[in-house]
Amino acid sequence: MSNIVLKAENISKQYRLGQLGTGTISHDVNRWWHKVRGKEDPYLKIGDTNDRSKLGGSDYVWSLKDINFEIKQGEVLGIIGKNGAGKSTLLKILSQVTTPTTGEVNVKGRIAALLEVGTGFHPDLTGRENVFLNGAILGMSKAEIKNKLDEIIEFSGVAKYIDTPVKRYSSGMMVRLGFAVAAHLEPEILIVDEVLAVGDAEFQKKCMGKMKDVSGQGRTVLFVSHNMASIRMLCNKCMFLEKGQLKSIGDTDTIIGTYLSSNEIIQTGEKDEIPSDLSLYNTGEAKFKKAFVLNAEQNKSDVLDFLEPFSVQFEMEVFKPIVDCSLILCIVNQYGERVLMAVEDEKYKPQSFEKGRYSTTVAFEENLMPGNYSLGLSIAYFHTGSSIDFIESFYTFTVSKESKVKNMEYPWATIHGYIRPKTNWKINKL
């Protein structure tokens, strides 16, 4: 169809662990010999799926396996999945930074990609020179780039340093200029990896607005992020990758729900045990081990009645002493948005932990409105905010419309909000 601007057919990418290329001359010769005889590459038939939590029996791993999809003009596609799912590999193939092992990508129009901090920049050239370099790579004339130059510099906010070599830029400055160049040089397809997380909140908001503008002009955007709220706000279509395979693609809210519920598939069979590979970020200093919800009778439960008091219990192992940190528990809705955040006794002061295992119970005075929720856990350094361990979503549970006291059931079909506030109403007739 004429409005399809990008089509991926049977895309797979295989790597050999610990090696560049095939690794040995014998493998190269063997591949060549099979090729001249018109036979299939013998190494495409072997290899493990990209499961980082298990030791494989092969030196080969499929970073991506048999990916098929198509994107229409003007669509904004969100790509989600855990670390190691193959998201960045897919974007590199789509932006032609690397080639697939099998399959092909058909693209209609120019692609601008922001994949990693500093991608496409020459460190010894100034910011201004790199703008012209990137524009030339995209096939734009010098006059076209000049017309956009002032707009790019203003958006990036690095005007003071635009004639300084970019090797002296901070990572935040690099991302600012990189995004400004990619978004303003009018590519037909804009690809953005999760590098925007490097920027400050104000610039992230600015970038989201710009990507909306780009899609509104009929251009296509591919956006990778761990922030489900950003994906939901920006994307009209979403793709879920897991261990190098395309699990589902379709409506954004539906796919986000599928992704978050996939965190419940635990190899141990214990619903409350957190898998070792579920952390989005982990330094090895501490690790969340278990998390679950307790109902009013202090029993584990994944279904709460309406207005039922509840608490959350979680366990964490600290492997070496940690000082100046914060321990945070979040309630996450079915779209990945954090609707409630709790810190220890709400004191907002740094904590310290000695080496050992800890169990924490948090009792909530608030009631949740009917709906589907999960738990988010974080331990991070208090002053810098850098993560020690971060669990985005775990232990899905439901708050029903029915209550134990039948005259207190939630009465309406539509539910507004997530937290039932405690209020005191006084109505006086005037």
Secondary structure by P-SEA (a helix, b strand, c coil): cccccccccbbbbbbcccccccccaaaaaaaaaaaaacccccccccccccccccccccccccccccccccccccbbbbbbbccccaaaaaaaaaaccccccbbbbbbccbbbbbccccccccccccaaaaaaaaaaaacccaaaaaaaaaaaaaaaccccccccccccccaaaaaaaaaaaaacccccbbbbccccccccaaaaaaaaaaaaaaaaacbbbbbbcccaaaaaaccccbbbbccccccccccaaaaaaaaaaccccccccccccccccccccccccccccccccccccccccccccccccbbbbbbbbbcccccbbbbbbbbbccccccccccccccccbbbbbccbbbbbbbbbccccccccbbbbbbccccccccccccccccbbbbbcccccccccccccccccccccccbbbbbbcc
